[in-house]
Amino acid sequence: MSILACGRFELDLSSPKIMAIVNLTTNSFSGDGLSGDQSAALRRAEEAVRAGAEILDIGAESTRPGSEPVPEQQEIDLLLPVLEELVRWQLPISVDTLKPATMRAVLAAGADMINDVNGFRAHGAIEAVAGTKAALCVMHMQGEPRTMQHSPAYTDVVREVAAFLAQRVAVLELAGVARSRIVLDPGFGFGKTPDHNCALLRELGTFSAGGLPVLVGLSRKSILGVITGRPVDQRVAASVASALIAVQRGASIVRVHDVAPTRDALMVWRAVS
């Protein structure tokens, strides 16, 4: 049985978990940003939990291609009021941030997971999280959000992403982080072309081969628009399909906007597995 040590919780990942996205940003690529509206964020979180979400992931800085960084204090000020309410709920709360100061602030407020698109590479990031009980999602990103989609290139994307993640895990372990706290994310859409993304999904089992759980976030992303020709607000079916494929290929957590249809698809899959 795969157990993820996740702050106040121990998550049984023997069956896949749905992580719901709650964006406090103003410029989310998916059009679901709540512009810092705390009441709207709590309503969305409540709706996601009713629909079947088992983890909530909140963020206040867009990482869409070309996005500009949010000032540290602004990010903290947006996150803390929502987080302080959500930690009263009986499910894990993840915070999507790459800033060490924000990590420290949200962990002090009770966050159960830090989801870092930068793979804990920022100066002070590992020190901010190592001595806590929080789960750590280590993601691969080539470049940084402002430039990551400017001609990303790899010799072998699967091998290179796997090597990066293995190296970051080794650094975390050296800092005293138990493997039971670590989740891997290949970083779909973060410095990858459509072909790179398809290769990563096709070979997803490569990333779970070392025994660590894998998180996949493909919901509403541009690769789905390339494949289907549909705009971001018409990608629910493609998002559900990608989540189901990810689970079939070994993902333990799927990070999604559309919780209810994803839950239904996974229930049907479980019934016939």
Secondary structure, 3 states (H helix, E strand, C coil): CCEEEECCEEEECCCCEEEEEEECCCCCCCCCCCCCCHHHHHHHHHHHHHHCCCEEEEECCCCCCCCCCCCHHHHHHHHHHHHHHHCCCCCCEEEECCCHHHHHHHHHCCCCEEEECCCCCCCCHHHHHCCCCCEEEEECCCCCCCCCCCCCCCCCHHHHHHHHHHHHHHHHHHCCCCHHHEEEECCCCCCCCHHHHHHHHHCCHHHHCCCCCEEECCCCCHHHHHHHCCCHHHCHHHHHHHHHHHHHCCCCEEEECCHHHHHHHHHHHHHHC
